[in-house]
Amino acid sequence: MKKLKCWKKGEHNSFHRTDGVKIKSYGRETTYPFVQIGTFYDSKVGKLDGFMVNVHTTHTSETLKERIPTKAKALAFARKYLEEHDSC
């Protein structure tokens, strides 16, 4: 696995660009763009139903892939995306 030079691990299953734009919102500073792993919950059963990988920029948000069954597979998918977009 190659080392990422333009991305760093953030809080809450996210990765931020090291050369990104810093925006302060609700008293918290976030660097855009960032990739975040979210969760799906089945509201009828109340159980975790999978994960999704989102990319957020200063003006848009996009879901790259959803309904990934495990967190490890979601992290692997996000890692592959980060490696493909690792040019500063």
Sequence and secondary structure as in RCSB ss.txt:
>XXXX:A:sequence
MKKLKCWKKGEHNSFHRTDGVKIKSYGRETTYPFVQIGTFYDSKVGKLDGFMVNVHTTHTSETLKERIPTKAKAL
AFARKYLEEHDSC
>XXXX:A:secstr
    SSEEE SSSEEEEEEEEEEEETTEEEEEEEEEEEEEEETTTTEEEEEEEEEE SS EEEEEEEESSHHHHH
HHHHHHHHHT   
